[in-house]
């Protein structure tokens, strides 16, 4: 016997506001994370461009 779809509860102003707030916060969080990742990649790129001090890096023997 197939299940009949259940109707969703009526949307109240409170639930709409909560959903909007959650969407906004998640959007802000994504923006912050993207900005941090961009800054981090920029920093790492800057580190790699600078010449390494000390002895040049050589191939290390496998640890196995």
C-alpha positions as CSV (number, residue, x, y, z in Angstrom):
1,X,0.0,0.0,0.0
2,X,1.6,3.3,-1.1
3,X,2.2,6.0,1.5
4,X,0.3,9.2,1.0
5,X,2.4,12.4,1.3
6,X,2.0,14.3,4.5
7,X,1.4,18.1,4.2
8,X,4.0,20.2,5.9
9,X,3.0,22.3,8.9
10,X,2.1,26.0,8.2
11,X,5.0,28.4,7.9
12,X,4.9,30.8,10.8
13,X,6.7,34.2,11.0
14,X,9.0,32.8,13.7
15,X,10.1,29.8,11.6
16,X,10.6,32.0,8.6
17,X,12.8,34.4,10.7
18,X,14.8,31.5,12.2
19,X,15.4,30.0,8.7
20,X,16.5,33.4,7.3
21,X,18.8,34.0,10.3
22,X,20.4,30.5,9.9
23,X,20.8,31.1,6.1
24,X,22.5,34.5,6.8
25,X,24.8,33.1,9.5
26,X,25.8,30.1,7.2
27,X,26.5,32.6,4.4
28,X,28.7,34.8,6.6
29,X,30.5,31.7,7.8
30,X,31.2,30.5,4.3
31,X,32.5,34.0,3.4
32,X,34.9,34.0,6.4
33,X,36.2,30.6,5.6
34,X,36.8,31.4,2.0
35,X,38.6,34.6,3.0
36,X,40.8,32.7,5.5
37,X,41.6,30.1,2.8
38,X,42.6,32.8,0.3
39,X,44.8,34.5,2.9
40,X,46.4,31.2,3.9
41,X,47.2,30.2,0.3
42,X,48.6,33.6,-0.3
43,X,50.9,33.3,2.7
44,X,52.0,29.9,1.6
45,X,52.8,31.1,-1.9
46,X,54.9,33.9,-0.4
47,X,56.8,31.4,1.8
48,X,57.6,29.1,-1.2
49,X,58.9,32.0,-3.3
50,X,61.6,32.9,-0.7
51,X,64.9,31.1,-1.0
52,X,65.4,28.5,1.7
53,X,68.3,29.2,4.0
54,X,70.8,26.5,5.0
55,X,71.7,23.4,3.2
56,X,69.7,22.6,0.1
57,X,67.0,20.0,0.5
58,X,68.0,16.6,-0.7
59,X,66.1,13.4,-1.3
60,X,65.5,11.6,1.9
61,X,65.6,7.8,2.2
62,X,62.3,6.0,2.6
63,X,61.4,5.3,6.2
64,X,60.1,1.9,5.3
